[in-house]
Amino acid sequence: MVAHLCDRVAIMQNGGSVEVAARAQLLKGTVAHPYTRTLIEGSKGYVGRVRLKSVVP
């Protein structure tokens, strides 16, 4: 989703921002914070779509 919707992304951990990065940085994996790297590694190999159960007005 990030690749299609965002130009810049703020990574948050425990309610605080730990890193702000351009989309290209995230997709290339050239990020600085260990938590950001963990999130990226955890999302690799995910293929599919998420179906919303309801629409929020």
N, CA, C and O atoms as CSV, one atom per row, in Angstrom:
chain,resi,resn,atom,element,x,y,z
A,1,MET,N,N,0.810,-1.183,0.000
A,1,MET,CA,C,0.000,0.000,0.000
A,1,MET,C,C,0.859,1.254,0.000
A,1,MET,O,O,0.579,2.211,-0.723
A,2,VAL,N,N,1.888,1.241,0.802
A,2,VAL,CA,C,2.758,2.412,0.904
A,2,VAL,C,C,3.323,2.773,-0.466
A,2,VAL,O,O,3.410,3.950,-0.815
A,3,ALA,N,N,3.703,1.768,-1.236
A,3,ALA,CA,C,4.301,2.007,-2.550
A,3,ALA,C,C,3.349,2.728,-3.494
A,3,ALA,O,O,3.788,3.421,-4.412
A,4,HIS,N,N,2.055,2.569,-3.275
A,4,HIS,CA,C,1.064,3.159,-4.173
A,4,HIS,C,C,0.448,4.447,-3.648
A,4,HIS,O,O,-0.078,5.237,-4.432
A,5,LEU,N,N,0.499,4.676,-2.347
A,5,LEU,CA,C,-0.238,5.801,-1.769
A,5,LEU,C,C,0.611,6.923,-1.188
A,5,LEU,O,O,0.126,8.046,-1.044
A,6,CYS,N,N,1.862,6.646,-0.852
A,6,CYS,CA,C,2.645,7.609,-0.081
A,6,CYS,C,C,3.914,8.058,-0.799
A,6,CYS,O,O,4.540,7.290,-1.530
A,7,ASP,N,N,4.276,9.309,-0.574
A,7,ASP,CA,C,5.571,9.819,-1.026
A,7,ASP,C,C,6.595,9.745,0.098
A,7,ASP,O,O,7.767,9.439,-0.124
A,8,ARG,N,N,6.124,10.033,1.316
A,8,ARG,CA,C,6.971,9.963,2.506
A,8,ARG,C,C,6.216,9.194,3.577
A,8,ARG,O,O,4.987,9.220,3.632
A,9,VAL,N,N,6.973,8.508,4.426
A,9,VAL,CA,C,6.366,7.659,5.447
A,9,VAL,C,C,7.015,7.945,6.789
A,9,VAL,O,O,8.238,8.047,6.890
A,10,ALA,N,N,6.186,8.075,7.822
A,10,ALA,CA,C,6.691,8.215,9.187
A,10,ALA,C,C,6.517,6.868,9.878
A,10,ALA,O,O,5.411,6.327,9.917
A,11,ILE,N,N,7.581,6.336,10.411
A,11,ILE,CA,C,7.548,5.076,11.139
A,11,ILE,C,C,7.411,5.407,12.615
A,11,ILE,O,O,8.199,6.173,13.169
A,12,MET,N,N,6.389,4.815,13.250
A,12,MET,CA,C,6.134,5.097,14.661
A,12,MET,C,C,6.318,3.837,15.488
A,12,MET,O,O,5.978,2.733,15.064
A,13,GLN,N,N,6.867,4.033,16.682
A,13,GLN,CA,C,7.050,2.941,17.633
A,13,GLN,C,C,6.692,3.471,19.009
A,13,GLN,O,O,7.216,4.498,19.442
A,14,ASN,N,N,5.815,2.783,19.685
A,14,ASN,CA,C,5.377,3.179,21.034
A,14,ASN,C,C,4.875,4.619,21.087
A,14,ASN,O,O,5.146,5.334,22.052
A,15,GLY,N,N,4.152,5.045,20.067
A,15,GLY,CA,C,3.540,6.365,20.057
A,15,GLY,C,C,4.437,7.506,19.627
A,15,GLY,O,O,4.006,8.659,19.635
A,16,GLY,N,N,5.657,7.221,19.256
A,16,GLY,CA,C,6.577,8.263,18.816
A,16,GLY,C,C,7.160,7.958,17.454
A,16,GLY,O,O,7.306,6.796,17.075
A,17,SER,N,N,7.488,8.996,16.725
A,17,SER,CA,C,8.085,8.834,15.406
A,17,SER,C,C,9.567,8.504,15.557
A,17,SER,O,O,10.304,9.234,16.219
A,18,VAL,N,N,10.006,7.397,14.939
A,18,VAL,CA,C,11.407,7.008,15.025
A,18,VAL,C,C,12.160,7.288,13.731
A,18,VAL,O,O,13.389,7.358,13.726
A,19,GLU,N,N,11.414,7.449,12.623
A,19,GLU,CA,C,12.069,7.715,11.348
A,19,GLU,C,C,11.050,8.235,10.345
A,19,GLU,O,O,9.906,7.781,10.312
A,20,VAL,N,N,11.473,9.184,9.534
A,20,VAL,CA,C,10.678,9.663,8.404
A,20,VAL,C,C,11.521,9.421,7.164
A,20,VAL,O,O,12.671,9.853,7.086
A,21,ALA,N,N,10.936,8.724,6.195
A,21,ALA,CA,C,11.711,8.342,5.016
A,21,ALA,C,C,10.890,8.507,3.753
A,21,ALA,O,O,9.662,8.425,3.779
A,22,ALA,N,N,11.574,8.738,2.659
A,22,ALA,CA,C,10.923,8.777,1.351
A,22,ALA,C,C,10.537,7.355,0.954
A,22,ALA,O,O,11.182,6.388,1.359
A,23,ARG,N,N,9.490,7.244,0.166
A,23,ARG,CA,C,9.028,5.936,-0.302
A,23,ARG,C,C,10.166,5.147,-0.938
A,23,ARG,O,O,10.305,3.950,-0.685
A,24,ALA,N,N,10.981,5.804,-1.761
A,24,ALA,CA,C,12.082,5.125,-2.453
A,24,ALA,C,C,13.068,4.511,-1.454
A,24,ALA,O,O,13.575,3.411,-1.675
A,25,GLN,N,N,13.337,5.219,-0.365
A,25,GLN,CA,C,14.239,4.688,0.663
A,25,GLN,C,C,13.685,3.404,1.260
A,25,GLN,O,O,14.414,2.431,1.452
A,26,LEU,N,N,12.386,3.410,1.552
A,26,LEU,CA,C,11.767,2.227,2.141
A,26,LEU,C,C,11.796,1.058,1.172
A,26,LEU,O,O,12.106,-0.067,1.562
A,27,LEU,N,N,11.479,1.315,-0.076
A,27,LEU,CA,C,11.425,0.229,-1.056
A,27,LEU,C,C,12.800,-0.342,-1.356
A,27,LEU,O,O,12.928,-1.529,-1.654
A,28,LYS,N,N,13.836,0.497,-1.278
A,28,LYS,CA,C,15.209,0.022,-1.493
A,28,LYS,C,C,15.785,-0.625,-0.243
A,28,LYS,O,O,16.754,-1.381,-0.311
A,29,GLY,N,N,15.180,-0.322,0.897
A,29,GLY,CA,C,15.693,-0.860,2.156
A,29,GLY,C,C,16.835,-0.055,2.739
A,29,GLY,O,O,17.555,-0.543,3.610
A,30,THR,N,N,17.011,1.175,2.271
A,30,THR,CA,C,18.087,2.029,2.783
A,30,THR,C,C,17.554,2.934,3.894
A,30,THR,O,O,17.467,4.152,3.736
A,31,VAL,N,N,17.205,2.318,5.010
A,31,VAL,CA,C,16.654,3.045,6.148
A,31,VAL,C,C,17.618,2.933,7.320
A,31,VAL,O,O,18.450,2.027,7.362
A,32,ALA,N,N,17.506,3.845,8.263
A,32,ALA,CA,C,18.480,3.932,9.346
A,32,ALA,C,C,18.052,3.207,10.625
A,32,ALA,O,O,18.881,2.578,11.284
A,33,HIS,N,N,16.785,3.287,10.975
A,33,HIS,CA,C,16.351,2.790,12.279
A,33,HIS,C,C,16.120,1.273,12.259
A,33,HIS,O,O,15.524,0.751,11.316
A,34,PRO,N,N,16.581,0.574,13.281
A,34,PRO,CA,C,16.415,-0.882,13.342
A,34,PRO,C,C,14.947,-1.327,13.303
A,34,PRO,O,O,14.634,-2.359,12.710
A,35,TYR,N,N,14.048,-0.561,13.925
A,35,TYR,CA,C,12.631,-0.921,13.923
A,35,TYR,C,C,12.068,-0.857,12.507
A,35,TYR,O,O,11.268,-1.708,12.121
A,36,THR,N,N,12.476,0.140,11.734
A,36,THR,CA,C,12.032,0.258,10.346
A,36,THR,C,C,12.502,-0.950,9.550
A,36,THR,O,O,11.737,-1.523,8.775
A,37,ARG,N,N,13.747,-1.336,9.737
A,37,ARG,CA,C,14.272,-2.521,9.039
A,37,ARG,C,C,13.490,-3.776,9.414
A,37,ARG,O,O,13.221,-4.624,8.563
A,38,THR,N,N,13.128,-3.890,10.685
A,38,THR,CA,C,12.352,-5.041,11.141
A,38,THR,C,C,10.982,-5.077,10.469
A,38,THR,O,O,10.525,-6.141,10.052
A,39,LEU,N,N,10.331,-3.933,10.364
A,39,LEU,CA,C,9.022,-3.869,9.704
A,39,LEU,C,C,9.126,-4.256,8.238
A,39,LEU,O,O,8.289,-5.004,7.733
A,40,ILE,N,N,10.139,-3.759,7.557
A,40,ILE,CA,C,10.320,-4.068,6.139
A,40,ILE,C,C,10.585,-5.559,5.956
A,40,ILE,O,O,9.993,-6.191,5.080
A,41,GLU,N,N,11.462,-6.122,6.768
A,41,GLU,CA,C,11.761,-7.559,6.670
A,41,GLU,C,C,10.510,-8.398,6.926
A,41,GLU,O,O,10.298,-9.424,6.279
A,42,GLY,N,N,9.692,-7.957,7.866
A,42,GLY,CA,C,8.477,-8.694,8.198
A,42,GLY,C,C,7.430,-8.656,7.113
A,42,GLY,O,O,6.568,-9.533,7.053
A,43,SER,N,N,7.488,-7.654,6.250
A,43,SER,CA,C,6.482,-7.536,5.196
A,43,SER,C,C,6.925,-8.180,3.890
A,43,SER,O,O,6.117,-8.316,2.971
A,44,LYS,N,N,8.184,-8.578,3.786
A,44,LYS,CA,C,8.666,-9.199,2.548
A,44,LYS,C,C,7.984,-10.539,2.340
A,44,LYS,O,O,7.788,-11.310,3.279
A,45,GLY,N,N,7.629,-10.798,1.097
A,45,GLY,CA,C,6.974,-12.053,0.762
A,45,GLY,C,C,5.469,-12.003,0.923
A,45,GLY,O,O,4.782,-12.967,0.583
A,46,TYR,N,N,4.937,-10.895,1.437
A,46,TYR,CA,C,3.487,-10.778,1.578
A,46,TYR,C,C,2.892,-10.437,0.227
A,46,TYR,O,O,3.252,-9.435,-0.391
A,47,VAL,N,N,1.994,-11.264,-0.216
A,47,VAL,CA,C,1.286,-11.023,-1.474
A,47,VAL,C,C,-0.182,-11.240,-1.193
A,47,VAL,O,O,-0.571,-12.259,-0.621
A,48,GLY,N,N,-0.985,-10.294,-1.589
A,48,GLY,CA,C,-2.414,-10.465,-1.377
A,48,GLY,C,C,-3.097,-9.145,-1.152
A,48,GLY,O,O,-2.483,-8.079,-1.176
A,49,ARG,N,N,-4.368,-9.248,-0.935
A,49,ARG,CA,C,-5.173,-8.057,-0.682
A,49,ARG,C,C,-5.904,-8.219,0.650
A,49,ARG,O,O,-6.187,-9.331,1.097
A,50,VAL,N,N,-6.191,-7.115,1.247
A,50,VAL,CA,C,-6.940,-7.114,2.495
A,50,VAL,C,C,-8.358,-6.674,2.184
A,50,VAL,O,O,-8.561,-5.641,1.547
A,51,ARG,N,N,-9.322,-7.431,2.618
A,51,ARG,CA,C,-10.711,-7.078,2.392
A,51,ARG,C,C,-11.250,-6.410,3.659
A,51,ARG,O,O,-11.184,-6.981,4.747
A,52,LEU,N,N,-11.776,-5.210,3.507
A,52,LEU,CA,C,-12.351,-4.502,4.651
A,52,LEU,C,C,-13.686,-5.114,5.008
A,52,LEU,O,O,-14.482,-5.437,4.127
A,53,LYS,N,N,-13.935,-5.277,6.301
A,53,LYS,CA,C,-15.209,-5.834,6.743
A,53,LYS,C,C,-16.333,-4.818,6.666
A,53,LYS,O,O,-17.495,-5.179,6.479
A,54,SER,N,N,-15.988,-3.548,6.810
A,54,SER,CA,C,-16.996,-2.509,6.724
A,54,SER,C,C,-16.334,-1.218,6.243
A,54,SER,O,O,-15.113,-1.064,6.296
A,55,VAL,N,N,-17.156,-0.321,5.785
A,55,VAL,CA,C,-16.681,0.968,5.312
A,55,VAL,C,C,-16.904,1.986,6.411
A,55,VAL,O,O,-17.998,2.078,6.968
A,56,VAL,N,N,-15.874,2.747,6.721
A,56,VAL,CA,C,-15.981,3.795,7.736
A,56,VAL,C,C,-16.463,5.066,7.054
A,56,VAL,O,O,-15.819,5.546,6.121
A,57,PRO,N,N,-17.582,5.619,7.502
A,57,PRO,CA,C,-18.126,6.836,6.843
A,57,PRO,C,C,-17.240,8.048,7.049
A,57,PRO,O,O,-17.556,9.134,6.563
